[in-house]
Each structure stands twice: as structure tokens, then as C-alpha cells.
Amino acid sequence: MWKRAWTSMFLRSLVRAGVPFDFVPMRTCHSHCVQAANKKWTRPSGYDAGVKVFNSLTKQKEPLILAREKVATWYSCGPTVYDHAHLGHACSYVRFDIVQRILTRVFGITVIHAMVITDIDDKIIKRSWEENISPSVLTRMFEDEFKKDMLLLKVLPPLVYLRVTENVHHIVTFIEQIIRNGHAYATDDGDVYFDIQSIGDRYGRFIGAMESQDTGLFLPLFLLIQVVSNAVIAIFPLSVSLNKKDPRDFALWKKSKPEEPFWESPWGRGRPGWHIECSTVASSVFGSQLDIHSGGIDLAFPHHENEIAQSEAYHQCGQWCNYFLHSGHLHLKGRAEKMSKSLKNYITIKDFLQSYSASEFRMFCLLTKYRSGIDYSDGSMLEARASLETVSAFINSAQAYMKGQLHTSAIQEALLWEKLEETKSAVLTALADDFDTPRAVSAVLNLVYHANCQLQPVSKSTGEARCPAVLGALVSYILDIFDLFGIDTFKSPEGQASEQVESLEGILDLLTQFRSEVRAFALTRQVRSDSSSTKPGLYPERIPLVKACDTFRDELTALGVVIKDRGAASTWETTQRRLSPTGSKTDQDESH
């Protein structure tokens, strides 16, 4: 009801502003929107992947049918590289990384993933002017930073990154074909626009997409555009009609302004519009048929809507992409707007990783559906951390039990085997249902709970038969599931050595300092009360401490850490042991 009231109030305000009511075609626009939104989706023929996905084209779950058996072609909109990537970006990329991992590891699908890097647009040009550097230098710098951020978050890179600036010649050719097909036109000013009227009622498939994605947000975009567009025509008829046939028409090619980067084209010097880059790049990799297209829900309209229009106009086909998957927004808790650069309400990925780990962020993402809105706060991050700590504590306890270091009452082996099979089934069912990770994680945590109930320690062994095999099976399955999700927190220290260097250095600093203080205490000479010239000796009771310090030093040396006593202070350094070409060990010292 509030939506109708909002629209009515908006129309009344236009009338009060002097816009003739006959320029607001309410019935026509509403009918047009309904027809466009209800455009029939054709279920593709091919290979059933065994998964149901929420398809934004139909606004409901559909079986995922792939054109080729066990292969999915996947295109995603990459970043516009003019600033630091933030958690809003990270959330979308991590979520779809998890989805792709599930397709590959659980359902055996080879995902061929291509992503575009937008390295020329208005924001990039503006930022380059502000920083007084060329757009290419600016974009390469932030592109490199984006890729490093993704690696830190354990996001698997696409098979190929494609930059817009390296594909402008393809874009020009693509636009020329759309013009030849009767769906675009050039203006005298050197711009090229897509002709919305040329595709009839096929425009507007993502109307209401944000409402249907469980984000809690809704805006009748198409209706608003129609109303405002007609109002603009009514007030400024000449300024609009001189350039565009229809105010909804969008730019495929933009004439460059003075001092802006440009490329040569049949229409003069200019640069691509925003939407055309994705249609061209995706088509250059995958041709006229694409299985899956992904992106944030804010891209559904108009960006993905325009991509569809362009691609189907170029290929002269009725269904260019079969499935559109959209991720929900990341919000700062208590605030309605999404996290974005333009609103200046973002947290950069690098700043975030000062407080939390990549595994904790991935767990945070797993606890909500990929297409749902998600609230970010320290509380939600601590919840994710607590879940990981629960799993980690269980794995440690289970491994201690398997080693015979933890004594418990009799383990109900049959019950744990049964719970393991139930969990496997529940996880598979959840992941096949539009990648429902919250339900899958809940099933795994429930398994951990039942296993922990069996691992309550007792003071000494009761003599009951031990059941290490079932605990080993549980640990193996849980490690495999979290590895599938890109979480490696539970791996052995050897597997995480590169991530733990800073922590180990801090530990070695503390150990060296502690040893220095103990050694200084042990080496303190006795105070002699007589006038003897004999040098006072050590306190006999402290000599074992000196020997312990030396032993500690020698044992660390064998592990590659060399402590050097330098008077009252001590330092440490590491040695890298490498094999020489003959196979013998050689040492290379590195001081810290």
C-alpha cells in the first residue's frame, strides 16, 4: 500500500510543478512494466547440474541446466579500479567464490570464469585528475591492489581477467553490428545510443529484482524512469530530443570531452559507455550463449538489464544468458544504505584484515544466504569467530583423543557414525538448494555438538574400549567441508607457516627476552664480604638455570632458530636450510 501511496504522492508533486498530466502515461507504463517483468524465460536444454538456483530472470528457483555436461560458463562484473576495494566488494566476491567452489567440489562442475576490469570511466578520469596522474597508472595500481586483496581473502581468481581498455577495438565492432541490426543509432554529436523502442516490451526483466532477493529493499525503478523521463520531455523537450529518440536510451559510445582519454571510432574520438563493455567482453569469450552471470543486486537494473538488451540485439537471439545470480548488499548494522565508495561509509579490506582473519570473514559470509542482505558489525564478526573456535576446539579434542592423550567415558560409536551420515546428507541437500550455506554450516555445527558431548574428559582411563576411528572420520569430513568453503584455519601449523610469520616472530621475541632475563639472573655473581682478590663466583643453586638456557638455545638451533648472546642482551635469527645440487644440506642465515 505504501508503494501506491508513494507513487501517487510523486505524481501529484509533478502536477503541482506544472507537468501536464497527459505526459505521465500511468496506465501504459504500468501495463508495460507488468508485461516486461512477466516475459517468459525458456528453460534451456542440456545437462542438469543437480542444483536449483534462484534465477533473477524468473525471480524463483530453477534447476541449473548447463549447455555442456559438467561445464559452466560464468561471467562476472569486476571492479571499477579507481579506489581501494572495501568489504561490500569482498562480500560479493567471497560469496560467489564459495558458490563456484561448491559447484566444482560438490557437483563436479568445471567453472570457466571470466571477469572484466573496468579501467576507464567517469570516476576514473575524475580521480586521475585529482591525483594528477594518468588514468592508466591509477587503474593499474588499484587493479593490483584488488587482486592482492582477493588473494588475502582466499578468493580463487577467474580463469581470465580482461581490461576494458584492451578491448576497445572489439567494443567498436560490437557497436557497429548493433547499429546494423537496427538497435542503435549515432548522433551528430558523436555519441551512440541503444534504441530501447526497437526491442519493444523485451526491456525491463529485472523490475522488482531487489524486492525478490530478500534484501528488504524495493524501488519501482522502471515506473520511476518512465515518469521522470516524460516529465523531462515535457519541460525540456528540445534538450532531450536533439540527442536521444527516447530518454531511456543509454550510451554505447560517448564522445570524449577535452583532455579526456579517447579512442578512434567511426563516430569520432570517444570511449565506451559503461554497459557495453560487459556485453562485448562476455561475448568475446563465450559467444552467443552464457550459462551464468553474477554480480551485486545493485547491478541488476540498469546494468545487467542493458547488458541483456545489447547482447541479444547483437547476437539476434532470444535468451543470451540463462541464469543471473545476484548477491545481497552488505550494510553497516543499523544503517539502511549499502556499503559503497560514493557514500563514504566503507571499510577497506586491508583495514578489516588488521582485526579479523580471512577465514573469519568467510565464515561471516557463510552464515547468511549469498543473495540475502547482510549486516556487518563487530558482534556479527565475533559470532563468526566463535563458530570457528568451537570447531577448532573440537578438532583439537578429537585429535588428543585419537593420540590417547584425552580420557573419556565410553564413546557411543554407533551414534556418531549415524550423525556423520545424517550430516553428509543434510549438507548435500542444503547446498543443492540454491547453495544454502547457513543450513549446511548449521548441520556441521550440530555434528560438532554431538561429538563434543562424547568427548567430556575424565581424570583417568576407565578401561573402556576406545573408538578413535569414528572421531578421525568426523575430523576428516569437517576439515574437508571447511576447506571446500575456503577456510583453512584448522590446518596444521606447517600448512599455515606463511600466514603465521608475524605471530611466530612475536613469540620468538618474547622467548628470547625471557631467556635473557633468566640468564642474567643466573649469571649474577656472589657478593663477597671479605677483601679477597678472588673473583666472586656464581651462586651454585643458579648454575642449572645457566645450563637450561644453553640447552634451550641449542635445541632452537636444531629447529632453525639461532639465539646469539650479546653481552647482557640476546638476539635471534633464523636459518633457511636448502639442498645443494649434490643433495647435501646448506644453511643460509637470515637475521631478524
N, C-alpha and C positions, 0 to 999 in steps of 0.2 A: 504493500500500500504506500509506503514511504517513497518508493521509486516513482509511482504515478504522480504522487503529490509533488515530488521534486521536479519532474518533467513539466507539470502544469505550471508551477511557480516560475520555472525558467522561461516558458513560452510567454507567460504574462509579462515578465520583465522585458522581453523583446518587443512586445506590442507597445508597452509603455515607452520604450526607447524610440518608437517611431517606425519599427519594422512592419511593413504591411503583412497582415495575417496570411494573405494568399501566397506569400513567399515561404510559408512554413507548411509543407505538404505532409501533415501529420499522418493521415491515413496511408498515403502512398509510401511514406518512409517506413512506417510500422510494418506494412504488408511486405515490403521489400526485405526488411530485416528478417522477418519470420521465414520467408522463402529461402533466403541465403543461409540462415542458420540451420535449416532443415534439409539442406542439399544432401542427397543420398550419397553415402560412402559405399564404394564397391569393395566387397571382401576379396582380397587378392587370392589368386590360385598359387599353389606352391607347397612348401614344406611347413608343417605345423611344428613350431619350436617347443610346444608343450607348456607355454606360458600365456597367461592372459595379462594384457597391459591396458592401462587407461589411455585411450586414444583421444586426444583433444579434438580431432576431426569429427568424432561421433559423440563425444562427451560421455562415454561409457567404456567399460572394459570389453576388449575384443581379443579373440585368440590371435597370437602373433604368428602370422603366416609369412614365411620368407620366400623370396623368389628362387633362391638356390638352397639346396639341402645343406644344413649345418653352417651356413654363411649368412651374416647380416651386414649389409652396407649401412653405414651410420655417418651422418654429417652433423656437426655441432657448430654453433656460432661461438667463435673465440673472443678474446678480449679486444677492446679498443685501447691501444697501448700508449696512453698519454699520462698515466699516473700509476701509483702503487696499487697492486691488487689488494682487495680487502676481504673480510670474512663473508660478505654477501656473495662475491665471486667464488670463494673457496667452497661455500656450502653447495652451490650448484655443481661445480666440477667434481667435488668429492662424492656427492650423491650419485651422479651419473657414472663415475668411476666404479662405484660399488655395484651399480646395475650391470655394467659391462662385465665386471668380474663374475657376477652371478651367472650371466648368460654363458660365459666361457667355461667356468669351472664346474658349474652345476648341470647345465644343459648342453654342454659340448658344442657351443656355437662359436665359430671363428668370427670375430668382430673386425671389420675393416673400417677404421675410424679416420675420418679426415676433418680437420679444423682450420678455419680461416683466422688469420691475424689481421685485424683492421689497423692498417698503419698509415691511413690518410683519411681525414675527415675534418669538420669544422673545429672540433675540440682540440685535435692535434695541432692544427695550424695556429689556433689562438695560444695554446700553451707554448709552442715553439717561439712565437713572438715574445711572450712574457719572459722566457728563459734566454732569449737571444741566441738560440742555436737552431740548426736546420731540423726540419721535421724528421729526416731520416736518422739523425743522431739521437734525437729524443725517443723515437719509436724503438730503435734497436736496443737502447738502454733499458726501457721498460719491458720490452719483449723478453730480454734475457732475464730480467728480474722475475717476471711472471713464470717463466719456465723453471727457475730455481725454486720459487715458492711452491709450485706444483710438485716438484720432486721432494721437497721437505714434507709435504702433506701426503706423500706416497701415492700420488695420482699418476697412473700409468700414462705416458704420453701417447697421443694419437699416432697412427701409422705415418701420417704426414701432416705437417703444418704448411699452409700456403698463405703467403702475404698478398694483400690486395695490390700493392704497387708492382709486384712481379707478374700480375695477371691482367694489367690494364688492356693489353692488346686483345686478350680473349674477351674482355668485357665489351670493348668496342664492337667486335664481331658479333657478340651475343645481342647487343642492342640493335645492330643493323638487321639481324634476322627478325627480331620482334617487329621492327618497322615494316619489313617486307611482308610479314604475316598480317599486317593491318591492325596491330595492337599498340602502336606507339607513334608519336609524331614529334618532329623537330620544330622549334620556334625560330623566328627571325633573330632572336637574341642569342642563339647558340645553345639553348637548353633542349633536352629531350625529355618528354613526359610519357608515362604509360597511360593509355586511354582506357579508363575504367568502364566507360559505356560500351566499349567494344566486346566486353565479355558478359554483358547482360547481368543476370542475377547470380552469377557464379562468385561474386565478391562478397565477403562477409561471413566466412565459415567459422571464424573464431569469435563471433559475437557471444558474449557471456562466458568466454573461456575462463576468466578469472573467478567467476562465481562457481563454476563447476569443479574447480581444482582444490576445494576445501581450504581456500585462503581466507575466507571470510570477507572478501572484497568484491565489489561489483560496481561497474560503471557502464551504462548503456552507450558504449563508445560510438557505435555506428549511427545511432539516433542523434547523439550529440554532434557528430561531424556533419551529418546531413542538415541539421537545424542551423548550426553556426555557419556552414558554407552558404546556405541560401540567404542567410541574413547578411553575410558579407557581400554577396552578389547584389542584394537589394540596395545596400548603402553605397558600395563602391563597384558598380557594375563594370566600368571601363578598366580599372586597375587589375581586375581578375581576369576578365575575358580576353584581354590582349595577349596573355601568356598561356592560359590553360583553357581547354574545352570544358572541363569540369573541375570544380575546386577540389574534388577528391583525387584527381590525377597526381601522381607522385613522380619525382625526378629520377630518371635513369642516368642522365648526364647533366652536369652543371658547368656552365661557363665559369672559367676562373676569373676571379677579381684581381686587380693589380697586386703584385707582389705575392700572390698565392702560387703554390706548385701547380703545374699543368702538364697535360699530355696532348699530343696532336690527335685530332679525330676528324671525320668528315664534317662535323658541325662546328669546327674551330677548336681552339685551345680550351681545355677544361679538365674535369676529373669526374670519376664515377659518383653516382648517388650511393646512398648507404645500402639500400636493399639489394641492388643489382649484383653486388659483389658475391653474396652468398649463392644466388641462383647460378651465376657463372662458374664459380669455383666448384660447387657441388656437381654441376653438370659435366665439368671438365674431368672429374674423377669418376663419377658413377653413371654418366649418360642420362637417359630419359627416365630412369626408374630408380627410386631410392626406397629402401626399406624403412629406415628410422631417421627422424630429425629431432634433435633435442635442443633445449635452451630454457632459460628462465621464463616464468609465466608472463613477465612484463614484456617479453619479445613476441608474444603470440599475435598481438594486434598493435601496430600495423605491420611490424617487420616480417613475421612469418606469413601473414596474410598476403603481403606484397610479393614475397618470395614465390608463393604458390602461383599467383597471378602471372608473374613474369615467366616462370619455368614452364607452365602449361601453355602460355602463349608462344614461347619459343619452340617447344617440342611438339606443339599441336596435339597434346594428349589430355585426357580427362582426369587423371589421378597421378600426378608426378611423384608424390611421396605417400606411402601407405599409412605411416604411423607418426604422429607428432607427440613427443613426450615432453612435458613441461614440469619444471621443479618450482616449488613454492618459494616465497620470499623469506629472507632472514630479517627479523625485526629485533631491535633492541627492546628488551622486555619493558612493557609499559608505554611503548610508543607505537603508533599505528603505521607510520610510514616505513617503507623498506629501507635497509641499509644501502646507501648509494654515495657516490662521489659528489654528485651535484648537491645533495642535501648536507654534505659535510658532517655526516653522523656515522662515519665508518671507523673500523679498527683494522689497521693493516695486518696482513698475515704475519709479517716479521715481528710486529709488536705483540701479537697474540701468542706467538711461539716462545716469547720470553716467560710467559706464565704457565702455559699448558703445552702438552705434547701433541704431536700429530695423531697418535693413537687415541688420545682423549677427545680430540675434535671429531675423529671418525666415529667414535662411539656415540658422541653427541648427535651426529647426523643419523646414525643407525636407529636411534630411539624414536624417530618420527618417520612417517612415510615420506618418500622423496618428493611427492607432489603437494605435500601439505606445507602451510606456513610454519615457521619455526621461530620461537622466542629465544634470543640469546641473553644470558645473564651469568654471573658468577655462580648462582645457585644451580642453573642447568648444567654448567660445566662440572661443578662439584658432584652432581648426580652421576654424570658420565664417568668421572674419575672413580667414584665409589663402586660403580658396577665393575670396572676393570680391576679394582683392588680386591673385590670379592672373588672374582675368577682367579686372579693371581694367587690369593691366599689358598684357595682350594688346590690349585696345581702344586704349590709347594707342599701342602699337607699330603696330597696323594703321592708325590714323589718320595717324601720322607717315609710314608707307609711302605712303599714298594722297596725301599732300601733297608727296611727293618728298623728304622730309627723312631717310628711312631707306633706305640702300642695302643690298640683299641679293643673294645668288646667285639664279639663275633660280628663279622660283616655279613649282611643279608645279600649274598651274591646274586641270587636269582632275581631279587627285586631290582638291583642296579642294572643287570642285563636287560630286564624288561623296560626300565626307564630309558635306557640308552636307545633302544629300538623305537620307543614312542617318540623320543625327541627327534631322532632322524626323520621319522615320518612327518612330524609336525613342522619341522624346519623346511622340508622339501615342499610341503603343501603351502606354507606361507610364502615362500619365495616364488612359487609358480603363480601365486595370486597377486600380480602386479608388484612383485618384489617387496613384499610386506616384511621389511626388516624388523620393525618393532615386535611383531608377533614371533618372528624367528629368534630374536635375541631373548625374548621372554621365555621361550621354550628352553633355550640353553641355560639361562639363569635358574630356571626351575630344576633342571637336571643337576646343576651345581648345588642347589639347596638340598636335594635328596641325598646327594653323595656326601655333603658335609655332615649331615645327620649321622652318617655311618662312621665318620672319622673323629668322633669325640675321644680325646686321649684318656688313657687310664695310667695309673702310676707304674704298673708293671704288667708284663705279659700274663694273660690268663690261660695260656696253653691252647687256646682255640686254633683251629686250622686257619691259616692266612689265605687271603684271596687277592694277591697283587695283580693278577691278570685283568680282572674287571676294572680295577682302578686305572691300569695302564690303558685300557681301551677307551675309558672316559676321557682321560687326559689327551690321548691321541686325537680323538674326534673333536674335542673342544679347541685344541690348538689348530686343527685343520680348518674349522669353521671361522675362527678369527683371522687366520692367515688369508682365507678367502675374502674376508672383508677388508684386508689390507692393514690389519692390526698385528704388529709383531712384538708387542710389549712383553709377551710371555716367553720369548725365545731365550736360549742360553746366553750368558754374557759374551761368549765368543762370537755369537751371531750379531751382537749389538755393539761390538767394540768401537766401531767408528762413531756411534752416536753417544758413547759414554766417555769420550776422551776428556771432556771438560770436568766431568764428575770425578774421574779417576785422578786427574791432576790435583783437584782439591783435596782428595783423600790422601794422596801421597804427600802433599804439603803438610797436612795435619800430622801424619805419622812421623815425618821427618822432624817436625818441630817437637813432637812429644819425645822422640828418641833423643833429641839434642838436650832437652831438659833433664831427662833421666840420666843421660851420660854425664852431663855437667855435675849433677848431684853425686853420681858415683865416683867421679874423679876428684872430688873435693879433698884436699889434704888435711890431715890432722893438725890441730894447733898444739904446738909443744910449749909446755910451761917452763922448761929449763933453757939454759943458754947454749945447748949443744949446737954445733955447726952442721950436724947431720940433717939432710933434707927430710922434712916430715913426710911420712908415707901415707898411703890410702887407708881409709877405715876398713878393717878386714871384712866386716859384715856387708860392705858395699861392693866388694870385688865381684860377686856373682852378677851384679847388675851390669858391670862393665862387660863381662863375658856374654851376657844375654844381648846387649846392644851389638856386640860384634857378630854374634850368631845371626841376629835379625838382619844385619847388613849383608852377611854372606848369603843368606837364603834368598833375599831380594835380588842379589846379583844374579843368581841362577835363573831368576824369572825375568831378567832383562832390565831390572831397575838398579842402578848403581848409586849408592849413597857415599858421598865424599865428605869426610870430616875436615873442616877448615877452621882450625882453632876452636873457638867457643861455639861456632855455628857449623851447620851441616847443609849440604845441598844434595839434590838428587838429579839424575839424568837417566834416560832410557837408552837401550841398545837395540838396534834392529838386526836380527840375525838372518842372514841371507845365505843361500847356497851359491858357491862359486861354480864356474863352468865344470870343474872337476868333481863337484858333488860335496866338497868339504865345506864346513860352516865358516863364514866370515862375519865379523862383528863391525858394525858401524855405529859409533856413538852419536847420540843427539842429546844435547843439554837442554834442560828446561828450567 
